[in-house]
Amino acid sequence: MPLKAELHCHIEGAASPELVVGQARKYGKDVSPFIKDGSFVWHDFSSFLAAYDFASDLFRTEEDYARLSEDYLTSLARDGAIYSEFFTSPDHAIKAGLSPQAYTDALGEGILRARAKTGIEGRMIVTGVRHVGVEAIEQAARFAAKCGHPLVTGFGVAGDERIGDFEDYVRAFEIAREAGLGITVHAGELTGWETVEAALDHIRPSRIGHGVRAIENPELVKRIADEGIVLECCPGSNVALNVFPSFAAHPFPALKEAGCKVTLNSDDPPYFWTSLKREYDIAAEHFGMGEKELLKVTRTAIEAAFVDRKTKQALLARLDEKRATTGRA
């Protein structure tokens, strides 16, 4: 089994149906409209959001959030992951009645618990949400810059790509960049290549969340490759949301062939009936990638990770050790 690393996952969207059922029991809520036969139920983007919001609202205390991140990272480690970055949302914390600091500290506690049990490393990327508004995004950036949590190492913007313009978020990203945080931004998923170009022009990120619609513009693909921008690709999510009709139509192989740095990620895994392991399996089955190529994807992710040099070197050493002892990783 190849060693894996993940750069793109929304922690509220990573809660397994089993964990959500347990939380619903704790708070006396009925899961039947949203979970059936151990799986989330939705049929379009609106019903997906309804299921997502229902589950997210079941995480309310610091211990709830610590359990969430511990559960997710532990499951990743069981599938061979050695590193994980996930997106956090101060807006979710406020909605849950927690301060962003208490929420972040709790998720960080879960990361430490998972590391103690499995050895997996984890970091957090604070995100602003486009459809909440510019001021909320700047507040998220200020929090990320000042929270002082050692496991908060990045800042990004997620949410509905069809709302707002990247030039409106320049100040937020300047705040984060000045604080030394890594920069990533969602673009080129539900909207076309233009959002990827706008992100590069205005935000200058080192990574793009998704970015797959860049394939619609060959010049943009060349720019991504030339500038070494890392794409956080989520094939399972893209097909589930019908961004592409099938894995055969997915541009991951074409982007890779064009010289783009690509990684494999699960996004909101249980909602899209996927996992990081399944994303690697998809790449093997549908993109024809062997273990050496999958190892390169993992290496790309670790090299692009928002993590200190010492930890990054240790993670790369684990990859090299695995390959040396087994001939694969």
N, C-alpha and C positions, 0 to 999 in steps of 0.2 A: 504494500500500500504506500503510495507516494506521500511524503510529508507535504503539508499544506499551510498556506497563510491567507488571511482574509483582510481586505482593506475597506470593504463597503457593506455594512450591515446596520440597520436601524434597530437599536436595542429593544424598543417597545414592540417592534415587529418581529422580534426573534423569539418571543414567548411561545413555547410549544403548547399545543392544545391541551396536553395533560396538565401542564402548569396552570394554564388559564382556568381549566375546570376546577382545580384545587383552589384557586383564588376566588372563583365564583361561589364555591361552597363556603369559603371563609366569610364572604360578604353577603351571602343570601341572594345571589343573582341567578337567573335562569339562562343557561347557555344555549338552549335548544334552537333559537333562531340563527345562531352563528356557528355552532359546532355540531356536527353530526357524524357518528361513527368514527370519532377520533380525528376529524379533519375540519378545518375551517370551511364555511360555506359562503360563497359569493358568486355573482354572475356578471357583474359589470363593475366599473371603477367606483361608482357610488356605493354599491353594496359592499365592495372591498373596504372602502373607507369606514362604512358603518361597523363592519366586523372588527376592523383595526381599532376604532375608537372605543368600542365596547370592551375589548380585551385590555386596552391601555388603561381604561378607567378602573380596572381591578387591581392596579398597582398603586398603592396609596401611602404606604409607610416606608421608612428607611429600610426596614428588614425586607419588605416586599421587593424593593429594588435591588438590594444586595443578593437576595435569592435569585432574582431574574438574571443578573449578569453571571453569578456563579453557575447557575444551571446551564446557561448558553455556552459559556467557555468550557465547562466540563464536557459537554456533549461534543464540542468541536475537537477537544483533545482526544476523545475516544475515537474519533475518525481520522486521527493523524495530524491535526493542526498543531503548529508550534507557536503561532502568533495570530492575534486578532485585534483589529481596530473596529470600534463600533461608534455610531453616531448617537449623541445624546441631545436632548431638547429641553432647555430651561423652561420653555412654554408648557411642556408636559408636567414639569415639576410644579409650576405655579398652579396649574389646573388641579393637580392632586393635593394641593394645600401644603406643599413642602417648599422650602426655599431652594433655589438652584444649588446653593452650596451643600445643603443636607442631602439633596438628591444625588449630586455628584460624588460626595463622600461615600454614600451608600453603594452606588455602583462600583466605586473604587474598592470598597471592602469586598464586594463579590469577586472582583478581579483577583485580589490577593488570596482569597479563599481557593479559587480555582487553581491559581499558580501553586499554592502549597500542596494541593492534592495531585496535580497532574504535570506541573512544570510549564504549562502554557503561559506565554507572556501576553498581556493585554494593555491597550491604551484607548483613550477616549477622544473623540472629535466632537466638540460642541457645535451645534448647528442652529442657525436661524431659519425661520420658515417663511418662504416668499409670500404666501397668501395671508400671513399675519401682519405684514407690513414692514416698511423700512426701519421705523424706530425700534421695533421689537428685534430686528436683526442686529441693529447697532448695540442694543442692550445685551444681546447674547454675546456679541464680540467683546464688549467691555467686561462681561462676566468671565469669559474664557481667558481674557488677558490678565485679570486680577485675582482669579480664584486661588491660584497658588497650588493647585493639586498637582503632584508630580506625574500623575498618569493622564492629565489633560495635555495633549501635545499637538492638537490640530483644531482648525476652525473651518466650517463650511456652511453652505446654504443649500437647503433642500426645499421640498414643497412643490406646489403647482408651477411648472415652468412657464405656463401661459400667462402668469401674473407677474408684473413688474419687469424692470429692465436692469441689466447688470450694472450699468453706469450709476444706478441709484444705490448700489451696495459698495461702491468703491471705498467710502469712508470706513465702513465696518471691516472690510478686509485690511485696510491700512492699520487699523487698531490691532487686529490680530497679528499681522505681519511684524509690526513694531515690537510686539511682545515675544517674538521668536517662535510663533506657532506655525506649523505646517498648514498649507492652504490647498483645499480641494473644493470643488463646486459641482453640483448636479447640473448637467446640460446635455442636450442631444439625446433625450429619451423619448418623451411624448411629443416633443417639438423637434423641428428639423435641424439641419447642420448650422443654421444661422445662430442658434443659441451657443453652440460650441465656439464659433468664431468670436461672438460677443464676449464670452467668458475669457478667452485668451487675450482679446484686445483690452478689456477693461480691468480684469481681475488678476491676470498673470499667475494662474495657479500652477503648481507642479503636477497636479493630478486632476483629472476630470471624472466625476461620477457618471458612469454610463458612457456618454460620448459617442455611442455607436452610430448615431445618425450622421456623423461626419462622413461616413462612407458615400453619402450623396454628393460630396464635393471633393474630387480627386486632389485639387490644390490644397484643400484644408487637411486632407489625410497626409499629404507630403509635409505640410507645416508641422503637424503633430509629431510626425516621425523625426523631422529635422530638429525640432526643439526638445525632443526627449520627453514629451508629456506622457505621463502614465495614465492609461485608461482603466477605470475600475469597471470591468464588464460583468454583466449579470445575465447570462443567456437564459436561464430558467425563468427569471422574472420577465424578461423581454417577450418571450413566447407566451407566457401566461397572460400578459397584458395585451397581447396581439400587437406589440410594436413591430414584430416580424411574425409571419404566419407559421413558421416552422424553424427547426434548427438548421435545416438545409439552406434556408434563406438568411440565416444569421450571418452578419459580416465579420464575426470574430476571426475566422481564418484569413479573410482578405485583408483585414487591418494588420494582422500579424505578418502576413506576407509582404505588406507594404512597408514594413519596418517599424510599425508602431509598437510601443511597449504595452502589452496587454496583461491583465490579471483576471482571475476568476473569483467571483463573489456571489453571495446568496441573497442580498438585499433585505427582503422580509421573508425569510425562508419558509416557515410553515404555511403562510398564505399562498405561496406559489408552489406548494408541494415539492419543495426542494430542500437542499442542505448544501453546505460547502462540499461534502463528499460527492453529492450528486452532480454538482457543477463540474467537478473534475471527471466524473464518469461520463457526463455529456460531452466534454471535450475529447475524451478518448473514443467514444462511440460515434459521435456525429462529426467531429472535426479531424478525426484520424490521428490524434496525438498520442505518441508513445510516452513511456515513463520519463525518458530523458527530456522530452519537450515539456512535460508537465512539471518536471523539476525546474526547468528554466522559468516557467511561469511563477512558481513559488519564489525563486530567487529574485525575479523582477519585483514581486510584491515586497519582499523583505528589504531589498535595496531602496525601494520607494517609501518605506514605512516612516512614519513620523515618530522616530524613536532615537534615543541617544546612541552615540557611536559604539560604546562598549557593548550595549545590549544587541545592537545590530550585528556586530562582529561575532558575538556568541551564537546568535541564531544562524548566521551563515556557516559557522563552524559545525553546527549540528547537521546542517544539510550536507556539508562535505564529509562529515564522519559517517553519515548514513550511506552515502554513495560509496565511500571507500570500503565499508564493511559488507555491503550487500550487492554492490554493483548497480544499485538504483536507489531512489529516494521517494 
